Amino acid sequence: MTLPAQAVHNIEVMTTPVEQITVECSDCGHRYEDYHRRSMNLSLDDFDDDYIEQMSTTTCPECGVKRSIGSLVVREVDNTWVFEV
């Protein structure tokens, strides 16, 4: 998905700080603490793929199921915001 950068010029697109979150596993119901970034702007921060994966997914320590926790990952390319999937 792409969106012209001019269309979002009034929006501050930045990387959010790391947050500690409480997760309830959708498979086994176990509750645990994890860390998450709501958004990552790869034009500002040079995160590698492993870090992006770590900050946008969670793995239950009880049953091992891995789930996405919905981080917005964007990069500006040729004056256009490209949303990483």
N, C-alpha and C positions, 0 to 999 in steps of 0.2 A: 504494500500500500504506500502511495506517495502523496504528499500534500505540498503545494508550493510554499516555500518559506515565507513569502510575503503574506500569505493567508494567516500565518501564525505569528506575525511580527510583534503582536502585543502580548504574546504568551512567553513567559520566561521558561525556556526549555533547559533544564539543568538536571544534574544527577542529584537525587535525594540522598540524605544520610542513611546509613545502615540503621535499621530498627530491629529491636528484639520483639518477636511475636510469639503468641501462644497458638499452637496448631492442634486441632483435633483430627486424628486420622479418620478418613472416610471409610476405611476398611475395618479396622479393629476397635476404633473409638478411643485409643490411647491419646492422652494429652501430653504435649511436650513443648519445650521452648526451641525456637530457631531464629535465624537472622534473615533479613530481607531488605531489598532496596525497591521502592515503588517505581522508580524510573532511573534509567542510565542513559546519558547522552554520550555516545561514543565519539562525537566530534570534540568533546571537552576532556573526556577521560579515556585513557588507553587501557581498558580492561580486556584481559584475554578471555577466550571462550570458556575456559574452566571456571573463571570467576563469575562470568555472566550466568552460567548454568547453576553455580552454587547460590547466587543471590536471587534466582528466579524459580527455584524448585525447592522442595522439601522432601526428606526421606524419613519415614517413621522408624525410630530406633527399635520399636517393639516388633513390627511385622515386616519391615523393609520396603513397604510400598512407597513409590516415588511419585509426587504430584507437582504440577506447575502451580505457582502461587501468583501468577499474573503481574509480571513486571513490564513496564513500557520501556522498550529499548529503541532509541532513534539515532540517526546519523544524518548530518547535512551533506548532501552531494549535489554539486552544481546548483546551489541556491534552492534546493528542494529537500524537505524533510523526508527521509526514508525510514519507515518503521520496520525494524528487524522482527522476524517471526521465529 
